[in-house]
Amino acid sequence: MTGELKRYLRDTSWRVHVPRPLQARTVQLCRVAEELEQSLGRPPTTSELADHLQLTVEEVLDELGAARSRREVSLDQPVSQDADDRLGDLLAAPGADEEPEDLLALTRLVAELPELERTVIVLRFFQDLNQSDIAARVGYSQMHVSRLLRRALERLRSQLLEEP
């Protein structure tokens, strides 16, 4: 079960289809980049990465492009620039009818929303504020908050329908 969950998360955490061998090389490149940054005291150059991995600069650039297409959502990610709240702080324990996989997908989908829409979704559904209170917090009218919520929910629904 754990292996299936890891495989699912590994295979679906890329924005575009990336062949599995390229995924593995990209993960290795990221690890090596972090190690080199620690030892050099600065981010490594593309040439340094290529030399260390015995690849061409072009291959390193391809892998860096693949790395940028990866969706990584951290539960430590701030909800907004102004708030001290982290995304993980807002997640409730799963209820009897909720699956942990659903909560993982929800976290990722909410994190992909534009910042203002993400903020109003979090305030509405995770902090249980009404539209008027949200409007006062974000500095928009209640009507605009209503539109933002509707737009954000439509995005979330369409993203859910697009998922395999």
N, C-alpha and C positions, 0 to 999 in steps of 0.2 A: 504494500500500500504506500509506504513512504517513498519507495523508488518511483512508483507511478506519479506521485505528486511532484517529486523533484523533476522528473522528466517533463511533465506538463509545464511546470513553471519555467524550466530551461528552454523548452521549445516555443513557448508563447511569450517570452519576455523580450522579443525582438520586434521592432516596428515593421520590418520588412523580412522576407524570407532570407535567411542566411544559412548556407549549407553547414551541416554539423561539423565537418573538419575545420571550416573557417571560424565557427563559433569557438571550437576548442583552442585554435591558435590565437584568437582574439582574447580569450580569457587569460591565456599564458602571457600574451603581450602586456595586458593590464597589470598582471602580477609583477612581471619583470620591470615595467615602468615604475611601479611603486617602490620596488627594491632599489632600483637605480637612483630614484629621487632621494631615498633615505641615505644612500651611501655618498651621493654627489652633493647633497645639500641644495639641490635645485632640480627642476624637471629635466629629464634627459632629452637630448635632441633626437630627431628622427634618425640621424646617422648613428648615434650611439646605440639606439635601440636595434637598428639593423645589424650593427657589428656584434652586439651581445647575442642576438638571436640567430645570427648567421643567415640573414635574409637580405633582400635588396631593399633599398629605400622605397621603391614602388610597392613592394609587398607589405611593408610596414604601414604605408599610407592607406592601402586597401583595408588592412586590419583596423587601423584607427577609425576609418569611415564606418566599418561594421560595428565597432565599439560604440560609436555615437548613435547608432540606430537601436541600441538596447534600451529598453524601458526598465529603469530601476526606480522603484518607489520605496522610500524609506519611511518607516513609521515615526522616525525622529524628525522628519521634514516639518518645518514650521507651517502652520495653517495659512498664515499670511505674513507679510513683512512687519506688520504692526503688532501681531500677537505673540505672546510667549507660548501659546498652546502648540503642541505637536500633534500630528495626525493620529498617532497611536494613542494619545491621551483621550481622544474623542470616541474611540471604539468601545462599545459595550461588549460584555461577554455574550457569546451567541445564545439566543433563546432556544427553546425546544424545537422550533421549526426552522432554525437557521443552521446552515452548514458552514464550517470554517472556510471552505473554498469560496463560498459566496462572499464572505467578509473580505477575503483577500482580493477578489475581483472588484468589490466595491471600493476598497482603499485605492487601488490602482486607477479605477475609472474617475473617482473624485479628484485624485491628484492630477489627472490630465486636463481637468477643466481650466478655463482661463481663471486668473486669480480672483477677480471679483465674483464670478459665478461660484467658484469653490468656497469663497468666504460666506456667501449667503446660504449655500447648501449646508455648510457646517453649522452656521448660527441657527438655521431653521430646524434641521433634523438631528443635530448632535447636541445642541445647547437648548433646544426647545423654545427659542424666541419666536414671538409673533412678527409679522411683517412690519408693523410700526416700530417695534424695538430694533429690528434689523436696520430699518431705514435710518433711525437715529444714530446707530453705530457706524454705518458706512457712509452717511452723509448724502443719501439720495431719498427721493420721495417713496412713500409706501407703494405707489403705483409702479414705479420703476423697479422696486424690489420684487413685486409680483411678476413683472415681465422677466427679470433676471432668473427667478426661480423656475418659471415656466420654460425658459430657454435651456437652463441647465438640466432640468429633468428630461427634456426632449433629447438633449445630447446624450445623457446617460442611457436612455432607452435605446437610442439608435446604436450606441456603442455596444450595448448588450446584445442586440439583434445581429450585429456584425461578427460577434465572437463565434468561434467554431464550437 
